[in-house]
Amino acid sequence: MRLSTLSHVRPARLFTAALAAITLSILPVSMTAMAQSASQAGLVSGGTLQPAIDAWQSGDYRRARIIAEPLADAGDPDAQYLVGMMYHEGLGGPVDQPGARVLYVKAAMAGHAYAQYTLGELAYHGRGVEQDFQRAAGWYNKAAQSNHALAMVRMCYMYAEGQGLPRDPDRAAELCDRAANTGERAGQYHLGLLYLTGTGKPLSYQNAANWFEKAARQGDGDSQYNLALILEGGLAGEAQPEQAAYWMQEATKNGVLPAFTSMGLLAYNGRGVPQSDRAAADWFRQAAEAGDPEGQFLYAVALAEGTGTSRDLDLAYSWAQRAVAASQGEPEEIQAERIGLRDQLQEMIYTRQNSGAPTQILARNDPPAQSVATQPAQPLSQTPAPQQRASLRNPEPEPEPEPEIEEEKEEASKPRRTLRD
């Protein structure tokens, strides 16, 4: 048998990260990173501030400052928040972060929920102030009392993990429920994770899939990825490989790195898409070049075996080295798998250079095997998984023992990928 064949890798090893690893980027303080709309910024259109809002939305920040600053000085909370954002980002004038915080506090004390949330974000991340989770929770709580959906999502996470707040899964679920039902996709994604992990909610693949789909339809890449894996594995009913492939490809459009690797596996096995070794190798290449360790490993295997691409031991060795370098924190068996491939490739290259003899990737003492390309494609959900990777990430993750085959479906549900930040 071969050292590693592509058909022995399952998407279950690629599931996204649990709440323990979540960092949110749901509404950054950066105004350049968000859509230029008054509603998204929490500003009230109309009245004397409207000309400033119009100038800000059109990108004329200098004019927006000129109009809004006197209104902020006069105590208008919306104007204080708007000017604070421009000071923070240096829009329409110099950066003034201390001045921005003063204005945020004034607006927040007047009940401006977005200013309260922003102060929570500054304290949570330690941006310009000392990091203080308890202070952050206080500001988030004020914003959440005004039904600020993103503040509720952040508090959901903090209660789930006991970060700055007492650990309370039930309270976490209540807050995520409220946020999700406002239509906020971050709330929908996190509520899906709660159902997926059984945190404050009964474990339910079907409910998880329902909430992931709601967020996926709003363009949330991590929800698209998780939904694809649930559909492909038949975790919430009959497997739907075509729909799984659709959502997995949508996740690649949102830059979810493991989705590129999963698309390669789907293409290799002809699962939901036409079987194509060439397409599989191309997906692995894209994943590898983007920095996904599993993609780097599989692309190295494809290059070494000539599966869907020209055989190139030197390039395979280079990618295997990168996969090994990116393996810190992975379970020992995963590290051993990647190190084994790298070392065997190194030995093969040495043998070639010194003897000129043809070489093959073979496990030591194993008989020759057929090329991977000649092996029949197998559905991802049916192929063996000798190294199960799905595990909840704790601050100090520990390798989990290999599950029995009958536990495979349950293990496949656990997420591995961190949320975007």
C-alpha distance (Angstrom), angle and dihedral (degrees) to the residues before:
residue distance angle dihedral
M1 . . .
R2 3.77 . .
L3 3.76 124.2 .
S4 3.79 89.4 -115.5
T5 3.78 129.6 -5.8
L6 3.76 124.2 -164.1
S7 3.79 92.4 -126.0
H8 3.80 90.8 64.9
V9 3.80 94.7 68.5
R10 3.80 122.2 90.1
P11 3.80 132.2 -167.0
A12 3.81 86.0 -123.7
R13 3.78 84.7 80.4
L14 3.78 89.4 58.5
F15 3.78 103.5 51.8
T16 3.80 115.6 137.0
A17 3.79 129.3 -97.4
A18 3.77 124.7 -81.4
L19 3.76 126.7 -121.9
A20 3.80 90.6 -84.1
A21 3.80 89.5 73.0
I22 3.78 100.5 37.7
T23 3.77 121.3 126.6
L24 3.76 115.9 176.0
S25 3.76 128.1 -138.2
I26 3.74 95.4 174.0
L27 3.81 100.8 135.3
P28 3.79 112.5 3.3
V29 3.76 119.5 -159.4
S30 3.82 86.4 -121.9
M31 3.79 108.1 104.6
T32 3.79 91.5 -164.9
A33 3.81 88.6 63.1
M34 3.80 96.2 56.3
A35 3.78 135.1 65.1
Q36 3.75 115.1 -88.6
S37 3.79 99.0 -114.3
A38 3.76 130.7 124.8
S39 3.80 92.7 -136.8
Q40 3.83 93.5 55.5
A41 3.77 90.7 48.4
G42 3.79 92.2 49.8
L43 3.79 93.2 -116.3
V44 3.80 123.5 146.3
S45 3.79 111.8 -128.9
G46 3.76 119.4 -139.4
G47 3.78 134.3 43.5
T48 3.77 126.3 62.6
L49 3.83 93.2 -33.7
Q50 3.81 94.1 59.3
P51 3.84 95.9 90.1
A52 3.81 89.1 53.3
I53 3.81 91.1 49.0
D54 3.81 90.3 49.1
A55 3.82 91.3 50.5
W56 3.80 91.7 47.0
Q57 3.80 92.8 49.7
S58 3.79 90.9 49.8
G59 3.81 91.0 51.5
D60 3.82 96.0 -109.1
Y61 3.80 93.6 130.1
R62 3.79 95.5 162.3
R63 3.80 91.0 59.4
A64 3.81 90.6 42.8
R65 3.81 89.7 55.7
I66 3.79 93.6 47.4
I67 3.80 91.4 52.8
A68 3.81 98.4 39.1
E69 3.82 101.9 43.2
P70 3.84 96.2 71.5
L71 3.82 89.3 47.2
A72 3.81 90.2 50.8
D73 3.80 90.3 50.0
A74 3.81 88.1 51.5
G75 3.83 90.7 56.5
D76 3.83 104.3 -100.0
P77 3.87 104.4 154.7
D78 3.83 93.5 -154.3
A79 3.79 90.5 50.6
Q80 3.80 90.9 46.8
Y81 3.80 90.7 52.4
L82 3.82 93.3 45.5
V83 3.80 93.6 48.6
G84 3.80 89.6 44.0
M85 3.80 90.5 56.4
M86 3.80 91.6 49.0
Y87 3.81 91.9 47.8
H88 3.80 90.5 48.7
E89 3.82 93.3 52.1
G90 3.77 98.8 33.3
L91 3.80 92.0 -118.5
G92 3.80 113.5 164.5
G93 3.80 92.0 -2.0
P94 3.80 144.2 9.3
V95 3.80 123.6 -34.4
D96 3.81 112.2 -97.1
Q97 3.80 109.2 173.6
P98 3.83 96.5 168.1
G99 3.81 88.4 51.3
A100 3.79 89.8 47.9
R101 3.80 92.0 54.0
V102 3.81 91.5 49.7
L103 3.80 89.9 54.1
Y104 3.82 92.7 44.7
V105 3.81 89.7 53.6
K106 3.80 92.5 49.1
A107 3.81 91.4 50.1
A108 3.81 92.0 43.4
M109 3.81 92.6 51.4
A110 3.79 87.5 52.8
G111 3.83 88.8 57.0
H112 3.83 100.5 -98.2
A113 3.83 102.0 157.9
Y114 3.81 95.6 -160.1
A115 3.81 91.1 51.7
Q116 3.80 88.8 49.9
Y117 3.79 90.9 50.1
T118 3.81 91.7 47.4
L119 3.81 91.4 52.5
G120 3.79 87.7 50.4
E121 3.81 89.9 53.2
L122 3.80 92.4 49.6
A123 3.81 91.5 51.6
Y124 3.81 93.4 41.8
H125 3.80 94.6 53.1
G126 3.80 97.2 30.7
R127 3.79 92.3 -122.1
G128 3.78 107.0 169.5
V129 3.81 90.1 -24.0
E130 3.78 135.8 64.6
Q131 3.80 111.6 -79.4
D132 3.79 108.1 -105.6
F133 3.81 119.8 166.7
Q134 3.79 93.8 -171.4
R135 3.79 92.4 53.2
A136 3.80 88.9 46.0
A137 3.81 90.8 51.5
G138 3.80 90.3 52.2
W139 3.80 92.5 55.3
Y140 3.82 92.6 42.5
N141 3.78 89.6 51.7
K142 3.81 91.9 53.9
A143 3.81 90.3 50.4
A144 3.82 92.1 45.3
Q145 3.82 89.7 54.5
S146 3.81 85.6 62.8
N147 3.83 89.3 50.8
H148 3.80 94.7 -105.4
A149 3.83 98.7 170.2
L150 3.79 97.9 -154.7
A151 3.79 92.2 50.2
M152 3.80 88.2 52.9
V153 3.81 90.5 52.1
R154 3.79 91.9 50.9
M155 3.80 91.1 49.4
C156 3.81 89.7 47.2
Y157 3.80 88.2 59.6
M158 3.80 94.1 43.9
Y159 3.81 92.5 51.2
A160 3.80 91.0 45.5
E161 3.81 91.4 53.6
G162 3.80 100.9 30.4
Q163 3.79 90.1 -120.0
G164 3.79 108.2 160.0
L165 3.81 88.0 -24.6
P166 3.82 133.6 65.4
R167 3.79 110.2 -86.5
D168 3.81 106.4 -100.0
P169 3.84 116.8 161.3
D170 3.80 92.3 -176.2
R171 3.81 92.8 54.3
A172 3.81 88.7 45.5
A173 3.79 90.6 54.1
E174 3.80 92.2 47.4
L175 3.81 92.0 53.6
C176 3.81 94.1 45.2
D177 3.80 89.2 48.5
R178 3.80 90.9 54.2
A179 3.79 92.9 46.5
A180 3.80 93.8 46.5
N181 3.78 92.4 50.5
T182 3.80 90.9 56.2
G183 3.82 86.6 64.8
E184 3.82 93.7 -109.2
R185 3.80 106.4 150.7
A186 3.82 94.0 -148.8
G187 3.80 88.1 57.6
Q188 3.80 91.0 47.8
Y189 3.81 91.7 50.6
H190 3.80 93.1 48.7
L191 3.79 92.9 45.9
G192 3.81 87.3 52.8
L193 3.81 88.7 53.5
L194 3.80 91.3 50.9
Y195 3.81 90.3 54.8
L196 3.79 90.5 43.4
T197 3.80 93.5 53.6
G198 3.81 98.9 31.7
T199 3.82 91.6 -119.9
G200 3.81 108.6 156.4
K201 3.81 87.4 -25.7
P202 3.81 131.6 71.2
L203 3.79 109.9 -95.8
S204 3.80 106.0 -98.3
Y205 3.79 126.2 162.4
Q206 3.79 90.2 -168.7
N207 3.81 94.3 54.8
A208 3.80 90.1 43.0
A209 3.80 90.2 52.4
N210 3.81 91.7 47.9
W211 3.79 93.0 54.7
F212 3.81 94.0 40.8
E213 3.80 88.3 53.2
K214 3.80 92.0 52.7
A215 3.81 90.5 52.5
A216 3.81 92.2 40.0
R217 3.79 90.7 57.3
Q218 3.80 87.6 55.7
G219 3.80 89.7 55.6
D220 3.81 101.1 -98.3
G221 3.81 105.5 157.2
D222 3.80 98.3 -159.3
S223 3.79 90.7 50.8
Q224 3.81 90.0 49.6
Y225 3.79 89.5 51.7
N226 3.81 95.8 48.4
L227 3.79 92.1 43.9
A228 3.82 90.2 52.4
L229 3.80 91.8 53.2
I230 3.80 93.0 48.3
L231 3.81 91.0 49.6
E232 3.80 94.5 44.7
G233 3.77 93.4 48.8
G234 3.80 94.8 45.0
L235 3.79 90.0 -126.4
A236 3.81 93.3 147.2
G237 3.79 98.0 38.1
E238 3.77 133.4 -56.5
A239 3.78 114.5 7.8
Q240 3.81 114.4 -102.2
P241 3.82 105.5 -164.4
E242 3.80 96.0 171.8
Q243 3.79 93.1 52.8
A244 3.80 89.1 43.2
A245 3.80 90.8 54.3
Y246 3.82 90.7 48.2
W247 3.79 93.7 53.7
M248 3.79 93.0 40.9
Q249 3.79 90.2 55.2
E250 3.81 89.8 48.0
A251 3.81 87.7 54.0
T252 3.81 89.9 54.9
K253 3.81 88.7 55.6
N254 3.81 87.0 58.0
G255 3.80 91.9 51.4
V256 3.83 99.1 -108.4
L257 3.81 99.1 160.9
P258 3.84 100.0 -155.1
A259 3.81 87.8 52.9
F260 3.82 89.6 67.9
T261 3.79 89.9 54.2
S262 3.80 91.7 46.0
M263 3.81 90.6 51.0
G264 3.79 87.5 54.4
L265 3.79 90.3 53.3
L266 3.80 91.6 47.7
A267 3.81 90.7 50.4
Y268 3.80 92.5 46.2
N269 3.80 92.0 52.6
G270 3.82 96.2 36.2
R271 3.78 89.6 -122.3
G272 3.82 110.9 159.2
V273 3.82 90.6 -22.0
P274 3.82 132.4 57.9
Q275 3.81 112.4 -76.9
S276 3.79 109.2 -103.0
D277 3.79 128.9 160.1
R278 3.80 89.1 -167.5
A279 3.82 92.6 54.2
A280 3.81 90.2 45.7
A281 3.80 92.1 53.0
D282 3.81 90.6 47.3
W283 3.82 92.0 52.3
F284 3.81 90.1 48.2
R285 3.81 89.4 49.8
Q286 3.80 91.9 52.1
A287 3.81 90.9 47.9
A288 3.80 90.9 48.1
E289 3.79 94.6 48.5
A290 3.81 90.2 48.7
G291 3.81 90.6 54.7
D292 3.82 105.3 -102.8
P293 3.85 107.0 149.5
E294 3.81 94.1 -150.6
G295 3.79 89.9 49.4
Q296 3.80 89.5 50.7
F297 3.78 91.1 51.8
L298 3.80 94.6 47.5
Y299 3.79 93.1 44.7
A300 3.81 88.0 52.7
V301 3.82 89.3 52.5
A302 3.81 91.5 48.1
L303 3.81 91.6 50.2
A304 3.78 92.5 46.0
E305 3.80 93.0 50.3
G306 3.79 97.1 35.7
T307 3.79 91.4 -122.2
G308 3.80 108.8 165.2
T309 3.78 91.6 -22.4
S310 3.78 140.3 56.0
R311 3.79 113.6 -72.3
D312 3.80 109.4 -107.3
L313 3.80 117.8 166.6
D314 3.79 94.8 -176.6
L315 3.80 93.7 53.1
A316 3.81 90.0 42.5
Y317 3.81 89.7 54.0
S318 3.81 90.8 50.1
W319 3.82 91.9 53.7
A320 3.80 92.0 43.2
Q321 3.82 88.6 55.0
R322 3.80 90.3 52.5
A323 3.80 91.3 48.9
V324 3.81 90.0 52.7
A325 3.80 92.0 47.9
A326 3.81 89.7 52.3
S327 3.82 93.4 49.4
Q328 3.80 99.1 87.4
G329 3.78 109.5 126.7
E330 3.81 92.9 19.7
P331 3.83 120.0 121.1
E332 3.80 114.0 -82.6
E333 3.79 93.8 -111.5
I334 3.79 91.1 56.1
Q335 3.78 91.8 49.6
A336 3.80 90.1 47.7
E337 3.81 91.1 51.2
R338 3.78 92.4 53.3
I339 3.78 94.9 42.0
G340 3.80 89.3 49.3
L341 3.80 91.8 54.7
R342 3.80 92.6 46.8
D343 3.79 93.4 48.8
Q344 3.77 93.6 46.6
L345 3.79 91.5 49.9
Q346 3.80 89.7 49.7
E347 3.80 89.8 52.5
M348 3.79 92.0 47.6
I349 3.80 92.3 50.7
Y350 3.81 90.7 49.0
T351 3.81 90.8 49.8
R352 3.80 91.8 48.9
Q353 3.79 92.6 49.5
N354 3.78 92.8 50.0
S355 3.78 101.7 38.8
G356 3.76 107.9 16.9
A357 3.79 88.4 -136.2
P358 3.82 120.0 144.2
T359 3.77 114.1 -102.7
Q360 3.81 136.0 -156.9
I361 3.78 132.5 -162.8
L362 3.78 102.1 -107.6
A363 3.75 132.1 156.9
R364 3.79 108.2 -113.1
N365 3.82 113.2 -87.0
D366 3.80 91.4 7.3
P367 3.82 122.5 125.4
P368 3.82 119.6 -113.0
A369 3.80 115.3 -78.9
Q370 3.78 135.3 -154.6
S371 3.77 119.5 -94.2
V372 3.79 114.2 -86.6
A373 3.79 89.0 -121.1
T374 3.82 90.4 63.6
Q375 3.78 94.6 52.6
P376 3.81 117.1 98.8
A377 3.79 113.7 -101.8
Q378 3.79 114.5 -109.8
P379 3.81 129.1 -157.7
L380 3.78 110.4 -101.6
S381 3.77 91.1 -126.8
Q382 3.82 90.9 56.4
T383 3.77 102.6 42.1
P384 3.81 118.0 101.4
A385 3.78 118.0 -96.6
P386 3.80 107.1 -153.2
Q387 3.81 91.4 171.0
Q388 3.78 112.6 41.5
R389 3.82 110.8 -161.1
A390 3.77 105.7 175.8
S391 3.80 107.0 115.2
L392 3.76 138.9 139.5
R393 3.77 110.2 -101.9
N394 3.78 114.2 -128.4
P395 3.81 122.4 -172.4
E396 3.81 86.0 -94.9
P397 3.83 104.4 29.0
E398 3.77 119.1 -154.5
P399 3.83 125.1 -160.2
E400 3.79 112.9 -99.9
P401 3.82 121.7 -137.2
E402 3.79 116.8 -100.7
P403 3.84 108.6 -89.2
E404 3.78 124.6 -127.9
I405 3.80 116.7 -104.7
E406 3.80 92.8 -106.0
E407 3.81 89.7 56.8
E408 3.78 93.0 53.0
K409 3.79 95.7 97.9
E410 3.80 92.9 52.5
E411 3.80 93.4 46.7
A412 3.79 91.0 48.9
S413 3.78 89.4 64.2
K414 3.78 96.2 64.9
P415 3.79 114.7 101.0
R416 3.80 125.4 -128.7
R417 3.77 110.0 176.7
T418 3.79 124.9 91.5
L419 3.76 119.6 -126.1
R420 3.78 116.5 -107.1
D421 3.71 118.8 -83.8
